Amino acid sequence: MLVGDRMSHPVITVHPELSIQEALFRMRRENVRRFPVVDKRGHLMGIISEMDLLEASPSDVSSLSVHELNYLLHKITVDEIMTKNVITVDEDTTIEEAARIMVDKKIGGLPVLSKGEVVGIITETDLFKIFFELLGSHERGIRISVLVPNLPGELAKLTKAISDSGGNILSLGTFLGESTENREILMTVENGDLADIKQAIEPFVEEILDIRETRLV
């Protein structure tokens, strides 16, 4: 899966001369938390977040009058507080690489560029939706969490046991186990009986951590 498959587009951008008051108004109207800042040719100049705008706004305990506050908010423009050294990705970047960059750099979104122009943005919300899909959070079925030995062929044995018992795997994720010698497998399975599936997988796992039926809310 690539960034181009899951990025938000068309992306909403702003120009550097926009006041921070207007930028915050647009951000809340569009229900987003960051805007790439572009010049008139569409080339990226920076990025501004809701936190940047809030931190630049006068405090509620300011001694300024309403008129003074409005004047100040109209006077400060986006280019004065935006982040200028922007980390970007392109459409062919893998989702996991984009996620790694966001975690390592502690940022919530990455503008996506094509030939120097902003064509989208990938955010922590987009990644959260993918995580939901990976775990089958929107699927009705049997949720299974097990520990399996970290050895070749163990996952194949487990999935075959589920298939032989009448289950169909809708989602599957592997995670670090309790040690380097095992892995946690999390699956959502449709069809089949919970008791039958539990009995079928027991010989092929070190431990069943959790097994339950899930229902859509």
Phi, psi and omega in degrees: 000132184248160180304321181299336180282334189234001180291157174277126180204152354295145184275144177273123180241165175227162178263155187295334183277000179293140178288153181292331178296314179292323179297317179294321177299314180294322181298317181286326178294320182273354179059047175234169184240003178201150177233130164292143179254124185235157174274185185293342178269359180086010180276140184292131177246332182180189177216145180229137182248166176301321179297321177301316183292319181292321180291332180277345181280148178299149179293154177297338182263013179300146179274000180288150176284169179301317181294321178293321178296313180298320179296316181295317181293328178282338183278325180282128182250164185302320185294344180282337185235355182292156172279124187266327179271085189269133174275128183233167173225170174249175186296336182270003175291138179288153179300319183292328177290319177299318179296319180298317180298315182297320179292312183295321183267356179057051178235155187260358181194151180231119172298145180251125184250148171220116182056038176085354181253148179283120181246354180179184175212139176248127187237172177299330177293319177299318180292325179296321177296320178295319178300318176301315179297316181302321182271359179069032186293339180258013183249142174268134180169211180249122179267126184234129175234120185221159170258131178234152177300141180276070183224151179302136174091347184292321179293322179297320178297318182294313181294326177294321179297321178293316179297317180295336180270004177098003181272151177238120185283120179269326179210153181207130176226145177246140184223165177301140179268203181282342178205181177289350185268355178215169178226148173267130178249129179240124184226153166242129186236134174256160182066173181078162180260138184303314182296320180294318180293319178300316179295323184290325185270343185306320180291346188248011180229156175282324181199139170270110183283323181195142174211127184201160173275137179247148179228143178290138179272000000 
